[in-house]
Amino acid sequence: MKKIIKFILLLGLLALVVMQFIRPEKNNAGYETVMAFENETKPSVHVASILKENCYDCHSDQTQYPWYAEIAPFSYWLADHIKHAGGKFNVSKWESYSIKKKDHKLEELIEEVKKGNMPLDSYTWIHGDLAEDDKVLLLQWATVARLQYKGQLNMSSN
Ligand code: HEC
């Protein structure tokens, strides 16, 4: 019995070692990729830094990786979050979104931040949650940014 347990532990250890060689590709296309989004939605310097510190790690093509991102299985787990989040809302892909989609994503953003769903809990455990003041600033900025898209949508429907 003891031998079997040892064998299983050894196998687990071996799997962990082998996993270290399988590295998910890094999401590091650079902060230039968020410029189009910021030029259009015009966050203040402060709001831009809130976005960068709390959202861009998952919702842009530029992630600031923590040290444990080098270690499997955390590396897989982070890559999975980033892929999933970016598929839904990626500021680096902003230019490819239609006006309607941009407006809708900002609407979702307001909802998610209001409900406290974003940033994800697993992220705030490590990075800390959004401060209440920062939440308010984010909501104000997103509400104003939506106005221009709503205006454009109204114009095109007339
Ligand atoms: C740790 C990664 C992570 C961080 C940090 C994060 N998000 Fe997310 N976000 C996700 C994931 C994953 C989803 C998809 C959730 C789902 O589909 O259930 C998501 C979904 C969203 C959506 C919904 C998009 C849609 O169309 O359904 C919005 C909006 C959003 N996040 C905004 C934000 C904002 C704003 C911040 C910063 C305040 C933020 N997120 C921080 C991972 C993250």
Boltz pocket constraint, residues with backbone or C-beta under 6 A from the ligand:
constraints:
  - pocket:
      binder: B
      contacts: [[A, 50], [A, 51], [A, 54], [A, 55], [A, 56], [A, 57], [A, 58], [A, 59], [A, 80], [A, 81], [A, 82], [A, 84], [A, 85], [A, 88], [A, 89], [A, 105], [A, 108], [A, 109], [A, 110], [A, 112], [A, 113], [A, 118], [A, 119], [A, 120], [A, 122], [A, 123], [A, 130]]
      max_distance: 6.0
